[in-house]
Amino acid sequence: MSAVLETDTAELRLQAMSEDWLDEVSRVEKRAYTHPWSRGNFADSLRAGYCAQVLLQGPDLMGYYVLMLGAQEAHLLNLSVDPPQQGRGLARLMLDEMLRFAQAQGAQSLWLEVRTSNVRARQIYERYGFKTVGLRRNYYPLAPFKREDAVVMSLPLAAAQP
Ligand SMILES: CC(C)(COP(=O)(O)OP(=O)(O)OC[C@H]1O[C@@H](n2cnc3c(N)ncnc32)[C@H](O)[C@@H]1OP(=O)(O)O)[C@@H](O)C(=O)NCCC(=O)NCCS
């Protein structure tokens, strides 16, 4: 998948995440999360053939996502925007693109897990149309000997925004 998207200020583009991007992706990941994916997690995702895209503006990495496609559903494994670039609508833009792609591949729903404490992301997903469909107990590491629940959210793609 490759796309060029216009914003008020400059041209943004999505392109496949290659191995060459993994150092920069890992740097952003560490800035964005208290419990980041490792470089190896991203490398494994590429090897597994997941749909991984980087969002670029000029030479700079703004964000990225990793999507796993199943028979009839897609599972969002990672969606991140570099902290200085957050609040510009970039997550929404990546959601739009991944939904178009997943729909074109025949997926009928998009699933994700999000930390219960990640209120901002949960609100963004809810405004986008995702519904909470469950809870996975102790899904994420939190602190030594402590774990955090995941909220499971789902979006029927027929009802997704264009
Ligand atoms: C969650 C995350 C991906 C959102 O990215 P973003 O680019 O900042 O989000 P957007 O700018 O597209 O904002 C989407 C919506 O949130 C609103 N928003 C933007 N900044 C906001 C803020 N500071 N507080 C609350 N809402 C905000 C936008 O107005 C927009 O609302 P709308 O959809 O009704 O128009 C980003 O904060 C991030 O990478 N966080 C760290 C990693 C993470 O938690 N990922 C999700 C894991 S499941």
The ligand as a Gaussian input file, in Angstrom:
#p B3LYP/6-31G(d) Opt

LIG

0 1
 C       -2.928000       7.736000      20.313000
 C       -2.165000       8.453000      19.205000
 C       -1.797000       7.456000      18.107000
 C       -3.057000       9.556000      18.631000
 O       -2.338000      10.215000      17.594000
 P       -2.614000      11.732000      17.184000
 O       -1.992000      11.933000      15.856000
 O       -2.208000      12.625000      18.280000
 O       -4.203000      11.751000      17.069000
 P       -5.000000      12.774000      16.165000
 O       -4.292000      14.091000      16.101000
 O       -5.340000      12.087000      14.871000
 O       -6.285000      12.990000      17.026000
 C       -7.433000      12.250000      16.807000
 C       -8.523000      12.906000      17.617000
 O       -8.068000      13.286000      18.934000
 C       -8.219000      14.686000      19.130000
 N       -7.064000      15.171000      19.851000
 C       -5.943000      15.632000      19.312000
 N       -5.108000      16.004000      20.284000
 C       -5.726000      15.751000      21.453000
 C       -5.368000      15.932000      22.817000
 N       -4.193000      16.487000      23.160000
 N       -6.219000      15.516000      23.777000
 C       -7.406000      14.976000      23.438000
 N       -7.794000      14.800000      22.156000
 C       -6.979000      15.190000      21.176000
 C       -8.285000      15.262000      17.757000
 O       -9.041000      16.469000      17.768000
 C       -9.005000      14.192000      17.017000
 O      -10.359000      14.253000      17.292000
 P      -11.411000      13.959000      16.159000
 O      -11.108000      12.567000      15.692000
 O      -12.728000      14.070000      16.818000
 O      -11.150000      14.995000      15.103000
 C       -0.907000       9.160000      19.750000
 O       -1.279000       9.939000      20.844000
 C        0.187000       8.199000      20.158000
 O        0.996000       7.769000      19.323000
 N        0.217000       7.868000      21.460000
 C        1.253000       6.980000      21.989000
 C        1.098000       5.594000      21.446000
 C       -0.288000       5.051000      21.696000
 O       -0.829000       5.175000      22.790000
 N       -0.837000       4.420000      20.654000
 C       -2.120000       3.762000      20.733000
 C       -1.939000       2.420000      21.363000
 S       -3.382000       1.423000      21.201000

